[in-house]
Amino acid sequence: MVITVPLTATSLATGPALVAAPATAAPRLTEPRTAATPSSGTPRETVGGQQLAGRGVVVNQTPGVPPPPNIKAASYLIADADTGDVLAAKDPHGRYLPASTIKTLTALALVPKLDPNRLVRPSQAACDVEGTKVGLTPKMSYKVSDLFHAMLMMSANDASVTLAEAYGGMDATLAAMNAEAKRINAHDTKAGSPNGLDKDLGLDVRTQHTSAYDLALILREGMKNPAYRRYMQAIDHQFPAPPTKKERQKGKKVGGYPIHTHNRMLPGERDAYAGMLGGKNGYTVAARQTFVAQAQRDGHTIVISLMRAEERPSKYATQLLDWGFAARGKTEPVGALVAPGTPKSAEKDDESDGVLPNAPLASDDTSRTWLLVSGGTVGALLAIAVLFVVLRRRRRLEALRYGTPAATDDTGS
């Protein structure tokens, strides 16, 4: 017997309604990402606070403080990075495709583990990866620090894959990224690539995802590391390259060219924001615009994140940051960014325990159909279908590892 259950994906908000405290969660097709249910049968606790289970705009409205900005994004979060207080959010635990914001997690996992002066020679597959590239060649070796600059400044996908190769390969890197996400309690996050490419690798929102809440956790944790911070804040960097004929004639063994940040909110940039400490943008056709950033004013730091936005991230980020600085200390928090380690109610990594995940999944599709199957014959057919999908995905990942061409419609910024 086969029962089909249509699921409607989270859609972009064109005019979110304000939810005053106490926040009431909108009806869900699946449960919010929560801590494990205690044996006593008491209700599950949403990571960061129960108000963060809401899928609409969640804020504790305060006299004299205007409502959060009305932006066209499926999800966002505004928090005080110093105290961890979440000031406002929209669908903070909803899972979305990350695009290149996943590189903040790649860096969080690998910056402490790779020697910045180590030389790495990329594979041809790494050089041929889709989307934004810095222009690596297997004919020369690159310093790890140069690769981190390329990955975090200009979102270079070839640099991301080469860093994964330096760490021991794709499997080892994804394991490190997902372990790091679990360590900091970013339980909405599942890394399926080190660079955020999705459809060309056979990845979708079920196999690679994060949330606005988790992006804030990841960046907040990463910015504690001085090296991570330097990469995030760099505006220009001279990237090495094989010398040109003219340079060889002059005796130069290494050439190079300047690379420039993609974070238009850093000082001197087109959308410069006063106090900007660093951030990471992302875009693919499926994920739309994604962004996470931190800024500091008068000794206070605000972190914001947004997912599946329809306009350039800096416009919305400016509005979210301005509201955060204005509301900080005046409005009652709706939750908290939890500290790394095991929270009071330990989170289970139970995504693989059943057919359905236990947090909302969003995608660029308008609907989904999930199959709930019982019965031996149908179950066997489904098992074969699942095996086919797994093998197909594995072939796509191997294409990335070994250089087999793969089709894509992503820009991978």
C-alpha atoms as one frame of an Amber mdcrd trajectory, in Angstrom:
protein
   0.000   0.000   0.000   1.350   3.444  -0.966   0.043   6.648   0.561   1.117
   9.946  -1.006   1.223  12.985   1.252   1.699  16.355  -0.535   3.919  18.770
   1.377   3.975  22.490   0.625   7.432  24.045   0.785   8.117  27.277   2.630
   7.480  30.193   0.275   9.015  33.638   0.114   7.338  36.191   2.317   6.045
  39.306   0.602   4.615  40.896   3.698   5.174  38.986   6.951   2.744  39.484
   9.770   4.204  40.513  13.100   3.915  37.980  15.908   3.903  39.546  19.355
   4.886  37.649  22.481   3.983  35.058  23.347   4.708  33.824  19.833   2.415
  31.180  18.405   4.021  28.839  15.937   2.263  28.519  12.605   0.945  25.042
  11.752   3.784  22.802  10.633   3.898  19.829   8.337   6.780  18.502  10.412
   8.015  19.337  13.885  10.570  22.115  14.471  14.185  21.199  15.070  14.198
  20.474  18.772  16.118  18.841  21.535  15.393  15.177  22.210  12.143  14.378
  23.972  12.777  13.442  27.607  11.551  10.047  28.739   8.952  11.748  30.940
   7.046  12.714  27.808   7.364  16.481  28.410   7.266  18.727  25.313  10.386
  19.044  23.227  12.443  22.216  23.536  13.414  24.240  20.484  17.135  24.984
  20.385  17.575  28.564  21.566  14.104  28.912  23.058  10.543  27.900  22.345
   9.584  31.166  20.622  12.092  30.304  17.903   9.816  27.460  16.803   7.724
  30.081  15.013   7.778  30.252  11.230   6.448  33.794  10.951   8.169  36.930
  12.189   8.859  36.482  15.904   9.516  39.530  18.059   8.557  40.748  21.520
   7.026  44.050  20.552   8.165  46.914  22.770   6.729  50.442  22.957   9.036
  52.878  21.202  10.752  50.163  19.146   9.486  49.801  15.570   8.772  46.325
  14.184  11.594  44.543  12.329  12.007  45.523   8.665   9.652  43.921   6.183
  12.046  42.177   3.801  11.493  39.692   0.995  13.363  36.746   2.450  12.077
  33.365   3.584  14.070  33.408   6.807  16.254  35.731   8.866  17.678  36.257
  12.335  18.938  39.296  14.261  20.961  38.696  17.432  23.267  40.410  19.889
  26.515  38.551  19.235  27.952  39.608  22.602  25.167  38.278  24.815  23.662
  35.746  22.410  20.211  37.322  22.737  18.071  36.740  19.641  16.197  40.020
  19.143  13.941  39.008  16.251  13.691  36.288  13.655  11.616  34.772  10.914
  11.476  30.992  10.498  14.854  30.801  12.274  15.029  26.998  12.303  13.645
  26.468   8.806  16.130  24.542   6.674  17.166  26.036   3.349  19.870  25.546
   0.762  22.938  27.487   1.960  24.707  28.366  -1.311  28.169  29.760  -0.516
  27.376  30.688   3.075  28.300  27.054   3.846  31.905  28.184   3.306  31.713
  29.816   6.730  31.406  26.275   8.117  34.170  24.960   5.835  36.447  27.625
   7.284  35.283  27.006  10.857  36.196  23.333  10.491  39.476  23.704   8.573
  41.147  26.990   9.568  42.314  25.592  12.943  43.431  22.295  11.374  45.455
  23.310   8.301  48.875  24.969   8.458  48.454  28.322   6.675  51.949  28.028
   5.168  51.481  24.505   3.825  51.720  24.213   0.037  48.915  22.336  -1.725
  48.747  21.266  -5.368  45.116  21.082  -6.578  43.741  18.220  -8.633  42.393
  18.853 -12.116  38.910  18.113 -10.742  39.287  20.888  -8.175  40.390  23.311
 -10.879  37.432  22.376 -13.089  34.697  22.779 -10.466  31.612  24.763 -11.487
  30.741  28.329 -10.560  32.951  31.121  -9.209  36.669  30.296  -9.322  39.935
  32.010  -8.504  41.670  30.237 -11.396  43.777  27.447  -9.893  46.012  25.237
 -11.971  47.471  21.807 -11.127  50.781  23.078 -12.472  51.624  24.874  -9.242
  51.154  24.627  -5.487  49.358  27.199  -3.342  49.637  28.214   0.284  46.681
  27.227   2.419  46.327  30.854   3.533  45.962  31.984  -0.092  43.252  29.373
  -0.618  41.330  30.575   2.443  41.579  34.155   1.174  40.158  33.081  -2.192
  37.364  31.025  -0.627  36.165  33.635   1.869  36.895  36.819  -0.076  35.679
  35.951  -3.559  33.839  32.699  -2.860  36.161  30.582  -5.010  34.733  27.084
  -5.398  38.020  25.688  -6.719  39.784  26.919  -3.579  37.125  25.238  -1.398
  37.629  21.863  -3.064  41.423  22.202  -2.910  41.214  22.894   0.828  39.082
  19.761   1.149  41.759  17.824  -0.716  44.378  19.262   1.640  42.413  17.972
   4.615  42.226  14.440   3.236  39.435  14.486   0.700  35.747  15.214   0.370
  34.503  12.582   2.808  36.918  13.631   5.559  36.086  17.298   5.067  32.314
  16.823   5.124  32.680  14.698   8.249  34.712  17.475   9.893  32.195  20.135
   8.855  29.207  18.190  10.143  31.020  17.322  13.376  31.815  21.002  13.890
  28.187  21.945  13.251  27.110  19.408  15.844  29.723  20.697  18.339  28.342
  24.226  18.231  24.715  22.992  18.286  24.015  23.985  14.678  21.646  21.041
  14.371  19.763  22.406  11.364  22.913  22.112   9.281  23.991  19.298   7.000
  26.961  19.916   4.716  26.940  18.032   1.423  29.742  20.043  -0.193  32.519
  22.391   0.968  31.428  25.183  -1.380  27.618  25.287  -1.370  27.000  24.129
  -4.936  23.825  22.111  -4.987  22.005  20.904  -8.104  25.116  20.191 -10.152
  26.275  17.850  -7.366  22.882  16.179  -7.118  22.206  17.894  -3.794  18.885
  19.347  -2.704  17.466  20.771   0.505  17.175  17.279   2.007  20.858  16.470
   1.495  22.405  19.903   2.131  20.837  22.558   4.305  21.252  25.094   7.065
  19.115  27.695   8.826  19.293  31.385   9.676  19.817  30.374  13.304  22.725
  28.085  12.463  24.434  30.584  10.152  24.515  33.061  13.038  25.990  30.381
  15.328  28.640  29.443  12.757  29.812  32.977  12.002  29.756  33.997  15.662
  31.963  31.022  16.543  34.295  31.521  13.575  34.902  35.188  14.294  36.444
  34.228  17.631  39.440  32.892  15.653  41.887  35.695  14.663  42.896  33.959
  11.403  39.254  33.379  10.432  38.554  37.045  11.151  41.469  38.214   8.983
  40.226  36.220   5.999  36.703  37.586   6.484  37.887  41.172   6.733  40.347
  41.142   3.827  39.389  43.456   0.975  42.291  42.948  -1.442  44.809  40.141
  -1.723  47.544  39.298  -4.190  46.850  35.760  -5.364  49.758  33.685  -6.759
  49.797  32.329 -10.299  52.328  30.878 -12.759  54.566  33.656 -14.096  53.819
  35.123 -17.493  56.394  34.914 -20.268  57.415  38.490 -19.541  57.766  37.739
 -15.834  59.875  34.644 -16.569  62.164  36.740 -18.729  62.661  38.981 -15.729
  63.565  35.958 -13.601  60.338  35.778 -11.606  59.310  32.259 -10.607  55.829
  33.193  -9.390  53.379  35.671 -10.832  49.984  36.662  -9.562  47.011  38.967
  -9.718  44.826  40.880  -7.249  41.563  39.424  -5.950  38.848  41.517  -4.344
  36.193  40.811  -1.739  32.609  40.016  -2.695  31.354  41.480   0.603  30.169
  44.882  -0.594  29.520  45.996   2.993  33.178  46.154   4.042  34.859  49.581
   4.384  35.311  51.406   1.100  32.940  49.124  -0.790  29.799  50.083  -2.705
  27.426  49.265   0.166  29.873  49.921   3.023  28.295  49.581   6.464  29.820
  51.409   9.407  31.374  48.885  11.770  31.171  45.902   9.411  33.360  43.121
  10.832  32.876  40.534   8.119  30.337  38.409   6.346  29.704  35.906   3.585
  27.260  36.040   0.709  25.944  33.181  -1.379  23.796  32.547  -4.424  22.626
  29.659  -6.530  19.525  29.444  -8.690  17.919  27.034  -6.216  19.030  28.768
  -2.999  18.516  32.374  -4.121  20.413  35.032  -2.125  21.874  34.059   1.254
  24.000  36.144   3.617  25.440  36.220   7.131  27.368  39.114   8.695  28.546
  40.788  11.886  28.942  44.499  12.600  30.077  46.446  15.667  29.101  49.897
  16.921  29.826  51.577  20.259  31.335  48.351  21.564  28.285  46.238  20.724
  28.143  43.527  18.042  25.093  42.457  16.055  24.988  39.314  13.901  22.381
  38.862  11.180  21.589  36.138   8.687  19.092  35.790   5.889  18.105  33.004
   3.557  16.314  32.784   0.238  16.207  36.532  -0.316  15.079  38.065  -3.584
  17.196  41.226  -3.633  20.857  41.958  -3.086  21.845  40.881   0.447  23.498
  44.151   1.462  20.204  46.038   1.177  18.395  43.709   3.558  21.424  43.237
   5.813  21.648  47.004   6.323  18.008  47.111   7.428  18.413  44.138   9.771
  21.617  45.496  11.336  20.167  48.988  11.801  17.139  47.501  13.551  19.344
  45.290  15.715  21.474  48.167  16.957  18.360  50.269  17.629  16.508  47.475
  19.450  19.436  46.040  21.434  18.876  46.560  25.139  15.325  47.814  24.585
  13.384  44.773  23.442  12.978  41.489  25.277  14.824  38.658  23.481  12.815
  35.934  21.762  15.538  33.351  22.331  19.287  32.851  22.499  22.216  31.684
  20.432  23.311  28.655  22.437  26.924  28.080  23.390  28.996  25.219  21.927
  28.777  21.895  23.704  25.874  19.803  24.894  22.837  21.884  25.917  20.702
  20.913  28.911  18.492  18.845  26.641  21.000  17.063  24.394  20.253  17.238
  20.674  19.900  13.971  18.819  21.317  13.756  15.332  18.279  11.825  14.201
  17.964  12.828  10.541  18.798   9.316   9.456  16.433   7.669  11.933  13.318
   7.944   9.773  11.908   8.879   6.385  10.797  12.369   7.395  13.151  14.963
   8.928  11.993  16.662  12.111  12.366  20.259  10.925  10.741  22.203   8.090
  12.458  21.870   4.748  12.209  24.590   2.138  13.020  24.436  -1.551  12.423
  26.250  -4.791   9.670  23.754  -5.580   6.092  24.786  -4.809   5.233  21.382
  -3.402   6.674  18.014  -2.496   5.234  14.533  -2.439   6.618  12.077   0.085
   5.900   8.350  -0.034   5.058   6.451   3.120   5.347   2.798   2.277   4.322
  -0.451   3.884   4.159  -3.914   2.409   6.967  -6.121   1.153   6.736  -5.652
  -2.633   6.331  -1.883  -2.596   8.958  -1.575   0.108  11.435  -3.462  -2.031
  10.692  -1.226  -5.021  11.243   1.860  -2.906  14.511   0.454  -1.611  15.690
  -0.009  -5.194  14.648   3.555  -6.053  16.492   4.942  -3.030  19.594   2.947
  -3.981  19.426   4.423  -7.484  19.272   7.968  -6.075  22.170   7.297  -3.696
  24.322   5.864  -6.486  23.426   8.787  -8.748  24.478  11.261  -6.088  27.686
   9.313  -5.472  28.524   9.496  -9.182  28.033  13.252  -9.108  30.287  13.604
  -6.086  32.882  11.426  -7.777  32.629  13.715 -10.783  33.769  16.491  -8.483
  36.580  14.376  -7.093  37.878  12.937 -10.361  37.030  15.521 -12.957  34.100
  13.957 -14.816  31.994  16.753 -16.304  28.735  17.521 -14.481  25.919  19.747
 -15.647  24.978  22.764 -13.546  22.707  25.756 -13.491  24.374  27.339 -10.456
  26.641  30.342 -10.322  28.072  29.188  -7.025  28.938  32.601  -5.704
